[in-house]
Each structure stands twice: as structure tokens, then as C-alpha cells.
């Protein structure tokens, strides 16, 4: 495995987290709290592993380039692709920052047994986390598969 394989691995982790989140949502709607808990905690672990991989990949790329600032991947798309990609990327980044607070807070409320507050937080956390996870996969596809930069 090389440094260039990490983005694909991270996209797979995001996809797995998405499946776990949706499955956990279905379980709680059916009243299966134990299965919901397992799915959501697993989604949290997978997302944490993704985050380590994402930050690690950025740091490895920075070190390989021998520069002091962060390295970003250029987007090769134009026109309609760019008109879709950039707003998606901006919302993805902003909401990913929010998720770093929302998910642990929502988990903490459930772990404490404060299920009413957990439900209120989860009504916001779940769709945002799902959006971030799905758009994470889409960002990968836009950058590395569909419109890679010529550079």
C-alpha cells in the first residue's frame, strides 16, 4: 500500500460509515435500541479511523513535498462539474467541522442515558453526519476518479 492508496481507503471508510449510520437509523425506527447502538458506535469508530487516515495522508503528502503548509489536491473539472463540486466541498468542510463536536456530544448523551436529549441532538447530528459521510465519498470520486487534475 502506498500513500496514493489512502484516499480510496478513506472513501471506503466513509461509505462503510454511511451504511452503518443508515442501518442504525433503521434499527432505532424499528425499536431495536441494542442494534442501533452497535451500528452507531461502529460508525463512530469507522469515522474516527477515517479521520486519522485523512489527517495522516495530508501530513504524509506535506512531508513528501517538503513544504511547511498543507497540501491540497487540485480539482480537474470545469463548468457544471465545478459548479457542483465547489459548493459541495465548502458545505462538506463546514459541516465536517461541526460533526467533530456534534457526534461526540450526541454519543455522550446516549452513553449517559439522557435519551430525550440524545434524540433531540440526533435529529440534527444524524442528517449532518450522513451528508458529510456521503459527500466525503463524492469528493473522492470528483477529485480522483471523475475529474482528476492533470497536474
Backbone as a printed PyTorch tensor [residue, N CA C, xyz], in Angstrom:
tensor([[[  0.8440,  -1.1780,   0.0000],
         [  0.0000,   0.0000,   0.0000],
         [  0.8920,   1.2440,   0.0000]],

        [[  0.5150,   2.2000,  -0.8270],
         [  1.2870,   3.4300,  -0.9030],
         [  0.4460,   4.6080,  -0.4260]],

        [[  1.0880,   5.7370,  -0.3330],
         [  0.4080,   6.9680,   0.0820],
         [ -0.7510,   7.3060,  -0.8560]],

        [[ -0.6190,   6.9360,  -2.1210],
         [ -1.6600,   7.2370,  -3.1030],
         [ -2.9000,   6.3510,  -2.9610]],

        [[ -2.7980,   5.2900,  -2.1740],
         [ -3.9510,   4.4080,  -1.9320],
         [ -4.8340,   4.8920,  -0.7870]],

        [[ -4.3280,   5.8090,   0.0150],
         [ -5.0550,   6.2410,   1.2070],
         [ -6.3840,   6.9180,   0.8720]],

        [[ -6.4710,   7.8130,  -0.1270],
         [ -7.7780,   8.4220,  -0.4170],
         [ -8.8660,   7.4000,  -0.7590]],

        [[ -8.5330,   6.3700,  -1.5150],
         [ -9.5300,   5.3380,  -1.8360],
         [ -9.9510,   4.5830,  -0.5790]],

        [[ -8.9880,   4.2780,   0.2680],
         [ -9.3030,   3.6140,   1.5390],
         [-10.2030,   4.5050,   2.3890]],

        [[ -9.8980,   5.7990,   2.4340],
         [-10.7230,   6.7340,   3.2070],
         [-12.1350,   6.8270,   2.6430]],

        [[-12.2710,   6.8080,   1.3290],
         [-13.6100,   6.8270,   0.7170],
         [-14.3820,   5.5690,   1.0940]],

        [[-13.7100,   4.4410,   1.1250],
         [-14.3590,   3.1900,   1.5450],
         [-14.8110,   3.2790,   3.0020]],

        [[-13.9780,   3.8640,   3.8530],
         [-14.3630,   4.0300,   5.2560],
         [-15.5920,   4.9310,   5.3770]],

        [[-15.6390,   6.0040,   4.5950],
         [-16.8160,   6.8710,   4.5990],
         [-18.0520,   6.1150,   4.1300]],

        [[-17.9040,   5.3030,   3.1020],
         [-19.0370,   4.5210,   2.5950],
         [-19.5200,   3.5220,   3.6530]],

        [[-18.5930,   2.8830,   4.3320],
         [-18.9580,   1.9400,   5.4000],
         [-19.6820,   2.6720,   6.5250]],

        [[-19.1680,   3.8410,   6.9030],
         [-19.8280,   4.6330,   7.9490],
         [-21.2460,   5.0000,   7.5270]],

        [[-21.4270,   5.3430,   6.2530],
         [-22.7600,   5.6870,   5.7480],
         [-23.7150,   4.5060,   5.9060]],

        [[-23.2760,   3.3340,   5.4990],
         [-24.1180,   2.1370,   5.6090],
         [-24.4480,   1.8570,   7.0780]],

        [[-23.4650,   1.9820,   7.9400],
         [-23.7010,   1.7430,   9.3700],
         [-24.6820,   2.7550,   9.9570]],

        [[-24.5460,   4.0280,   9.5680],
         [-25.4660,   5.0520,  10.0660],
         [-26.9030,   4.7910,   9.6170]],

        [[-27.0700,   4.4960,   8.3420],
         [-28.4170,   4.2400,   7.8190],
         [-29.0060,   2.9880,   8.4660]],

        [[-28.1970,   1.9650,   8.6240],
         [-28.6590,   0.7400,   9.2690],
         [-29.0490,   1.0200,  10.7230]],

        [[-28.2330,   1.7980,  11.4280],
         [-28.5480,   2.1730,  12.8030],
         [-29.8380,   2.9720,  12.8890]],

        [[-30.0590,   3.8600,  11.9150],
         [-31.2960,   4.6410,  11.8610],
         [-32.5010,   3.7170,  11.6860]],

        [[-32.3840,   2.7480,  10.7920],
         [-33.4760,   1.7920,  10.5710],
         [-33.7490,   1.0080,  11.8570]],

        [[-32.6820,   0.5760,  12.5280],
         [-32.8630,  -0.1810,  13.7690],
         [-33.6060,   0.6310,  14.8290]],

        [[-33.2480,   1.8950,  15.0080],
         [-33.9130,   2.6660,  16.0560],
         [-35.3590,   2.9440,  15.6770]],

        [[-35.6410,   3.1240,  14.3940],
         [-37.0320,   3.3310,  13.9610],
         [-37.8710,   2.0770,  14.2040]],

        [[-37.2200,   0.9230,  14.1940],
         [-37.9150,  -0.3460,  14.4680],
         [-37.9050,  -0.6920,  15.9520]],

        [[-37.2930,   0.1610,  16.7690],
         [-37.2830,  -0.0620,  18.2120],
         [-36.1750,  -0.9590,  18.7200]],

        [[-35.2100,  -1.2970,  17.8830],
         [-34.1150,  -2.1720,  18.2950],
         [-32.9460,  -1.3120,  18.7660]],

        [[-33.0060,  -0.9110,  20.0290],
         [-32.0220,   0.0030,  20.5960],
         [-30.6200,  -0.6140,  20.6540]],

        [[-30.5280,  -1.9030,  20.9680],
         [-29.2120,  -2.5420,  21.0790],
         [-28.5050,  -2.5740,  19.7220]],

        [[-29.2220,  -2.9480,  18.6730],
         [-28.6160,  -2.9760,  17.3360],
         [-28.2860,  -1.5670,  16.8620]],

        [[-29.1520,  -0.5990,  17.1850],
         [-28.8920,   0.8080,  16.8520],
         [-27.5790,   1.2630,  17.4830]],

        [[-27.4250,   0.9680,  18.7590],
         [-26.2260,   1.3660,  19.4910],
         [-24.9780,   0.7770,  18.8450]],

        [[-25.0230,  -0.5040,  18.5090],
         [-23.8590,  -1.1560,  17.9030],
         [-23.5070,  -0.5260,  16.5530]],

        [[-24.5220,  -0.2740,  15.7480],
         [-24.2810,   0.3260,  14.4280],
         [-23.7100,   1.7330,  14.5470]],

        [[-24.2950,   2.5340,  15.4310],
         [-23.8460,   3.9190,  15.5380],
         [-22.4550,   4.0150,  16.1550]],

        [[-22.1750,   3.1930,  17.1570],
         [-20.8210,   3.1790,  17.7200],
         [-19.8110,   2.6970,  16.6850]],

        [[-20.2000,   1.7040,  15.8860],
         [-19.3200,   1.2260,  14.8180],
         [-19.0860,   2.3200,  13.7800]],

        [[-20.1390,   3.0630,  13.4400],
         [-19.9940,   4.1850,  12.5050],
         [-19.0400,   5.2280,  13.0770]],

        [[-19.1360,   5.4600,  14.3770],
         [-18.2250,   6.4030,  15.0300],
         [-16.7830,   5.9450,  14.9730]],

        [[-16.5560,   4.6610,  15.2100],
         [-15.1970,   4.1140,  15.1480],
         [-14.6550,   4.2040,  13.7200]],

        [[-15.4630,   3.8090,  12.7490],
         [-15.0400,   3.8670,  11.3440],
         [-14.7370,   5.3100,  10.9410]],

        [[-15.5720,   6.2400,  11.3820],
         [-15.3380,   7.6550,  11.0680],
         [-14.0660,   8.1640,  11.7330]],

        [[-13.7910,   7.7120,  12.9420],
         [-12.5510,   8.1100,  13.6220],
         [-11.3260,   7.5600,  12.8910]],

        [[-11.4220,   6.3190,  12.4250],
         [-10.3230,   5.7330,  11.6470],
         [-10.1360,   6.5270,  10.3520]],

        [[-11.2630,   6.9040,   9.7140],
         [-11.1820,   7.7540,   8.5260],
         [-10.4190,   9.0370,   8.8500]],

        [[-10.7890,   9.6930,   9.9410],
         [-10.1770,  10.9710,  10.2870],
         [ -8.6670,  10.8270,  10.4770]],

        [[ -8.2430,   9.7680,  11.1390],
         [ -6.8090,   9.5070,  11.3050],
         [ -6.1580,   9.3130,   9.9360]],

        [[ -6.8100,   8.5500,   9.0650],
         [ -6.2780,   8.3340,   7.7160],
         [ -6.2220,   9.6060,   6.8960]],

        [[ -7.2440,  10.4400,   7.0240],
         [ -7.2920,  11.6920,   6.2690],
         [ -6.1700,  12.6340,   6.7130]],

        [[ -6.0630,  12.8500,   8.0210],
         [ -5.0310,  13.7500,   8.5440],
         [ -3.6460,  13.1580,   8.2610]],

        [[ -3.5040,  11.8570,   8.4290],
         [ -2.2260,  11.2040,   8.1490],
         [ -1.8160,  11.3470,   6.6920]],

        [[ -2.7620,  11.1790,   5.7900],
         [ -2.4850,  11.3200,   4.3580],
         [ -2.0200,  12.7350,   4.0360]],

        [[ -2.7240,  13.7280,   4.5760],
         [ -2.3440,  15.1280,   4.3290],
         [ -0.9320,  15.4010,   4.8550]],

        [[ -0.6390,  14.8830,   6.0320],
         [  0.6910,  15.1030,   6.6230],
         [  1.7760,  14.3860,   5.8140]],

        [[  1.5120,  13.1670,   5.4000],
         [  2.4930,  12.4400,   4.5810],
         [  2.7510,  13.1510,   3.2570]],

        [[  1.6820,  13.6690,   2.6250],
         [  1.8390,  14.4160,   1.3700],
         [  2.6560,  15.6930,   1.5980]],

        [[  2.3920,  16.3740,   2.7110],
         [  3.1240,  17.5980,   3.0360],
         [  4.5970,  17.3010,   3.2410]],

        [[  4.8790,  16.2500,   3.9880],
         [  6.2650,  15.8720,   4.2410],
         [  6.9690,  15.4530,   2.9550]],

        [[  6.2700,  14.6950,   2.1090],
         [  6.8670,  14.2500,   0.8440],
         [  7.1940,  15.4310,  -0.0610]],

        [[  6.3640,  16.4740,   0.0070],
         [  6.5980,  17.6640,  -0.8120],
         [  7.6530,  18.5710,  -0.1930]],

        [[  7.9720,  18.3410,   1.0760],
         [  8.9780,  19.1450,   1.7520],
         [  8.5550,  20.5880,   1.9590]],

        [[  7.2830,  20.7970,   2.2220],
         [  6.7810,  22.1540,   2.4390],
         [  6.2030,  22.2710,   3.8440]],

        [[  6.0820,  23.5060,   4.2970],
         [  5.5720,  23.7440,   5.6380],
         [  4.0640,  23.8700,   5.7170]],

        [[  3.4250,  24.1840,   4.5830],
         [  1.9710,  24.3730,   4.6220],
         [  1.2510,  23.1120,   4.1350]],

        [[ -0.0480,  23.1140,   4.3450],
         [ -0.8720,  21.9670,   3.9590],
         [ -0.8810,  21.7910,   2.4460]],

        [[ -1.0190,  20.5620,   2.0280],
         [ -1.0940,  20.2110,   0.6110],
         [ -2.5530,  19.8900,   0.2960]],

        [[ -3.0570,  20.4010,  -0.8120],
         [ -4.4100,  20.0360,  -1.2210],
         [ -4.3630,  19.4340,  -2.6280]],

        [[ -5.3820,  18.6840,  -2.9340],
         [ -5.4780,  18.0310,  -4.2330],
         [ -6.2560,  18.9350,  -5.1750]],

        [[ -5.6910,  19.2040,  -6.3260],
         [ -6.3370,  20.0670,  -7.3170],
         [ -7.5120,  19.3370,  -7.9650]],

        [[ -8.5770,  20.0840,  -8.2100],
         [ -9.7500,  19.5540,  -8.9070],
         [ -9.5960,  19.8470, -10.3950]],

        [[ -9.7840,  18.8310, -11.2370],
         [ -9.5930,  18.9940, -12.6750],
         [-10.8490,  19.3360, -13.4570]],

        [[-11.9810,  19.3930, -12.7970],
         [-13.2360,  19.6490, -13.5030],
         [-13.4820,  21.1230, -13.7590]],

        [[-14.3140,  21.3860, -14.7620],
         [-14.7170,  22.7530, -15.0970],
         [-16.2230,  22.7550, -15.3490]],

        [[-16.7510,  23.9390, -15.6080],
         [-18.1560,  24.0530, -15.9930],
         [-19.1000,  23.5320, -14.9380]],

        [[-20.0530,  22.7120, -15.3660],
         [-21.0730,  22.1750, -14.4670],
         [-20.4480,  21.3450, -13.3410]],

        [[-19.4010,  20.5710, -13.6680],
         [-18.7400,  19.7590, -12.6380],
         [-18.2030,  20.6510, -11.5230]],

        [[-17.5610,  21.7520, -11.8750],
         [-17.0180,  22.6740, -10.8830],
         [-18.1470,  23.3700, -10.1230]],

        [[-19.2320,  23.6980, -10.8260],
         [-20.3730,  24.3580, -10.1910],
         [-21.0250,  23.4550,  -9.1520]],

        [[-20.9240,  22.1680,  -9.3190],
         [-21.4470,  21.2080,  -8.3430],
         [-20.4010,  20.9410,  -7.2590]],

        [[-19.1620,  20.7380,  -7.6880],
         [-18.0940,  20.3270,  -6.7740],
         [-17.8000,  21.3610,  -5.6880]],

        [[-17.5590,  22.5950,  -6.0600],
         [-17.1100,  23.5770,  -5.0690],
         [-18.1400,  23.8740,  -3.9820]],

        [[-19.4180,  24.0830,  -4.2990],
         [-20.3900,  24.2530,  -3.2000],
         [-20.4890,  23.0060,  -2.3190]],

        [[-20.4160,  21.8260,  -2.9500],
         [-20.4420,  20.5850,  -2.1760],
         [-19.2360,  20.5290,  -1.2420]],

        [[-18.0560,  20.8660,  -1.7600],
         [-16.8380,  20.8250,  -0.9530],
         [-16.9170,  21.8070,   0.2120]],

        [[-17.3670,  23.0180,  -0.0560],
         [-17.4520,  24.0320,   1.0050],
         [-18.4150,  23.5860,   2.1040]],

        [[-19.5950,  23.1140,   1.7170],
         [-20.5510,  22.6620,   2.7370],
         [-20.0260,  21.4270,   3.4590]],

        [[-19.3500,  20.5470,   2.7340],
         [-18.7570,  19.3530,   3.3380],
         [-17.7530,  19.7480,   4.4280]],

        [[-16.8800,  20.6830,   4.1140],
         [-15.8420,  21.0980,   5.0680],
         [-16.4680,  21.7480,   6.2990]],

        [[-17.3770,  22.6800,   6.0850],
         [-18.0100,  23.3860,   7.2110],
         [-18.7620,  22.4090,   8.1100]],

        [[-19.5330,  21.5270,   7.4940],
         [-20.3150,  20.5780,   8.2910],
         [-19.4370,  19.5070,   8.9310]],

        [[-18.3170,  19.1500,   8.2940],
         [-17.3840,  18.1880,   8.8990],
         [-16.7850,  18.7590,  10.1840]],

        [[-16.5240,  20.0520,  10.1760],
         [-16.0310,  20.7040,  11.3980],
         [-17.0950,  20.6040,  12.4940]],

        [[-18.3470,  20.8500,  12.1400],
         [-19.4370,  20.7640,  13.1220],
         [-19.5890,  19.3440,  13.6530]],

        [[-19.4320,  18.3670,  12.7820],
         [-19.5880,  16.9620,  13.1710],
         [-18.5690,  16.5530,  14.2270]],

        [[-17.3950,  17.1680,  14.1820],
         [-16.3640,  16.8570,  15.1830],
         [-16.8510,  17.1580,  16.6050]],

        [[-17.8150,  18.0430,  16.7410],
         [-18.4350,  18.3330,  18.0380],
         [-19.7490,  17.5750,  18.2100]],

        [[-20.5800,  17.5780,  17.1700],
         [-21.9330,  17.0280,  17.2800],
         [-21.9510,  15.5220,  17.5770]],

        [[-21.1300,  14.7530,  16.8850],
         [-21.1590,  13.2980,  17.0790],
         [-20.7380,  12.9100,  18.4940]],

        [[-19.5840,  13.3810,  18.9900],
         [-19.2410,  13.0080,  20.3740],
         [-20.2780,  13.4700,  21.3940]],

        [[-20.8420,  14.6580,  21.1910],
         [-21.8670,  15.1660,  22.1180],
         [-23.1170,  14.2680,  22.0970]],

        [[-23.5510,  13.9000,  20.9120],
         [-24.7320,  13.0420,  20.7750],
         [-24.4590,  11.6620,  21.3840]],

        [[-23.2730,  11.1350,  21.1330],
         [-22.8960,   9.8510,  21.7400],
         [-22.8880,   9.9630,  23.2610]],

        [[-22.2970,  11.0420,  23.7780],
         [-22.1860,  11.2170,  25.2250],
         [-23.5510,  11.2210,  25.8910]],

        [[-24.5040,  11.9020,  25.2730],
         [-25.8550,  11.9400,  25.8440],
         [-26.4690,  10.5410,  25.9020]],

        [[-26.2350,   9.7400,  24.8650],
         [-26.7580,   8.3680,  24.8680],
         [-26.0570,   7.5260,  25.9260]],

        [[-24.7450,   7.6590,  26.0100],
         [-23.9720,   6.8790,  26.9870],
         [-24.3950,   7.2240,  28.4100]],

        [[-24.6770,   8.5070,  28.6660],
         [-25.1500,   8.9400,  29.9870],
         [-26.5590,   8.4550,  30.2800]],

        [[-27.2760,   8.0370,  29.2450],
         [-28.6520,   7.5910,  29.4310],
         [-29.6740,   8.7100,  29.3210]],

        [[-29.2440,   9.8750,  28.8940],
         [-30.1530,  11.0110,  28.7080],
         [-30.7590,  10.9070,  27.3000]],

        [[-31.6850,   9.9440,  27.1500],
         [-32.1780,   9.6000,  25.8170],
         [-33.0410,  10.6870,  25.1900]],

        [[-33.7470,  11.4630,  25.9960],
         [-34.5510,  12.5460,  25.4210],
         [-33.6520,  13.5990,  24.7740]],

        [[-32.6190,  14.0160,  25.4850],
         [-31.6880,  14.9920,  24.8960],
         [-30.9020,  14.3650,  23.7520]],

        [[-30.5530,  13.0870,  23.8930],
         [-29.8650,  12.3820,  22.8090],
         [-30.6990,  12.4320,  21.5320]],

        [[-31.9940,  12.1590,  21.6510],
         [-32.8860,  12.1920,  20.4750],
         [-32.9440,  13.5870,  19.8640]],

        [[-33.0290,  14.6090,  20.7060],
         [-33.0790,  15.9840,  20.1800],
         [-31.7940,  16.3310,  19.4320]],

        [[-30.6600,  15.9610,  19.9820],
         [-29.3860,  16.2280,  19.3110],
         [-29.2600,  15.3780,  18.0410]],

        [[-29.6890,  14.1220,  18.1300],
         [-29.5530,  13.2080,  16.9900],
         [-30.3760,  13.6750,  15.7930]],

        [[-31.4700,  14.3720,  16.0290],
         [-32.2830,  14.8920,  14.9160],
         [-31.4890,  15.8530,  14.0480]],

        [[-30.5140,  16.5210,  14.6310],
         [-29.6250,  17.4110,  13.8730],
         [-28.3510,  16.6870,  13.4560]],

        [[-27.7830,  15.9260,  14.3770],
         [-26.4950,  15.2740,  14.1330],
         [-26.5820,  14.2590,  13.0040]],

        [[-27.5920,  13.4070,  13.0290],
         [-27.6810,  12.3320,  12.0350],
         [-27.6800,  12.8440,  10.5970]],

        [[-28.5650,  13.7630,  10.2100],
         [-28.5460,  14.1900,   8.8010],
         [-27.2660,  14.9230,   8.4110]],

        [[-26.6940,  15.6690,   9.3450],
         [-25.4400,  16.3690,   9.0310],
         [-24.3090,  15.3650,   8.8620]],

        [[-24.2280,  14.4040,   9.7770],
         [-23.1850,  13.3790,   9.7070],
         [-23.3510,  12.5510,   8.4350]],

        [[-24.5740,  12.2100,   8.1090],
         [-24.8400,  11.4490,   6.8830],
         [-24.4040,  12.2510,   5.6530]],

        [[-24.7500,  13.5270,   5.6090],
         [-24.3490,  14.3920,   4.4940],
         [-22.8290,  14.4430,   4.3740]],

        [[-22.1420,  14.6290,   5.4880],
         [-20.6800,  14.7070,   5.4710],
         [-20.0860,  13.3860,   4.9810]],

        [[-20.6360,  12.2920,   5.4140],
         [-20.1260,  10.9810,   5.0120],
         [-20.3430,  10.7330,   3.5190]],

        [[-21.5390,  11.0020,   3.0340],
         [-21.8460,  10.7960,   1.6130],
         [-21.0320,  11.7520,   0.7460]],

        [[-20.9770,  13.0180,   1.1270],
         [-20.2070,  13.9660,   0.3110],
         [-18.7160,  13.6860,   0.3920]],

        [[-18.2650,  13.0600,   1.4620],
         [-16.8570,  12.6360,   1.5220],
         [-16.5320,  11.6530,   0.4110]],

        [[-17.4340,  10.7060,   0.1840],
         [-17.2520,   9.7500,  -0.9180],
         [-17.3190,  10.4840,  -2.2600]],

        [[-18.2710,  11.4020,  -2.3860],
         [-18.4080,  12.1480,  -3.6380],
         [-17.1890,  13.0270,  -3.9200]],

        [[-16.6460,  13.6620,  -2.8920],
         [-15.4350,  14.4720,  -3.0770],
         [-14.3100,  13.5890,  -3.6070]],

        [[-14.1540,  12.4120,  -3.0370],
         [-13.1400,  11.4700,  -3.5340],
         [-13.3730,  11.1570,  -5.0150]],

        [[-14.6060,  10.8270,  -5.3620],
         [-14.9070,  10.4790,  -6.7560],
         [-14.6470,  11.6590,  -7.6930]],

        [[-15.0590,  12.8530,  -7.2910],
         [-14.8210,  14.0470,  -8.1130],
         [-13.3240,  14.2870,  -8.3050]],

        [[-12.5470,  14.1750,  -7.2210],
         [-11.1190,  14.5030,  -7.2710],
         [-10.2490,  13.4300,  -7.9150]],

        [[-10.5350,  12.1780,  -7.6230],
         [ -9.6040,  11.1200,  -8.0020],
         [-10.0960,  10.2230,  -9.1270]],

        [[-11.3970,  10.1840,  -9.3800],
         [-11.9200,   9.2560, -10.3810],
         [-12.5160,   9.9760, -11.5860]],

        [[-13.3950,  10.9210, -11.3430],
         [-14.1480,  11.5260, -12.4360],
         [-13.4280,  12.6980, -13.0820]],

        [[-12.8280,  13.6000, -12.2820],
         [-12.1430,  14.7850, -12.8220],
         [-10.8090,  15.0040, -12.1310]],

        [[ -9.8800,  14.0500, -12.2450],
         [ -8.5760,  14.2740, -11.6020],
         [ -7.8210,  15.4150, -12.3030]],

        [[ -7.0070,  16.1010, -11.5430],
         [ -6.2110,  17.1850, -12.0930],
         [ -5.1300,  16.6120, -13.0110]],

        [[ -4.8010,  17.3820, -14.0270],
         [ -3.7340,  16.9610, -14.9450],
         [ -2.3660,  17.1190, -14.3120]],

        [[ -2.2930,  17.8560, -13.1930],
         [ -1.0020,  18.1190, -12.5380],
         [ -0.5710,  16.9290, -11.7200]]])
